[in-house]
Amino acid sequence: HHITPKKEESAAAFLEFLEKSRKGEMMPPDVIIKYSNYFHDELTLDNMPRMQLINMCKYMAIPPYGSNNLLRFQLRHRIRTLKEDDQRILWEGIESLTKMELRE
């Protein structure tokens, strides 16, 4: 098998993403979204170090105080709420949203 330079570059970028996320470094949302499909929410949260949990909480406007388990619980709850909102928007259509809801 021959690995193409493009695949090698993608693998290197993914490894760099993993390394930065393990260190709790800040990353732009588009980079996080790009690689987020590779992870399951539950599994990833269970293995996150405290600094990363705190950064995720700050990013999602959750107060970053309490034990790691409390932070994980709050993140899971927020993620579930976001998924439910997404489902509702898909079902009802974006036209059903008010201007205020669109800003949120």
Secondary structure by P-SEA (a helix, b strand, c coil): ccccaaaaaaaaaaaaaaaaaaacccccaaaaaaccccccaaaaaaaccaaaaaaaaaaacccccccaaaaaaaaaaaaaaaaaaaaaaaaacccccccccccc
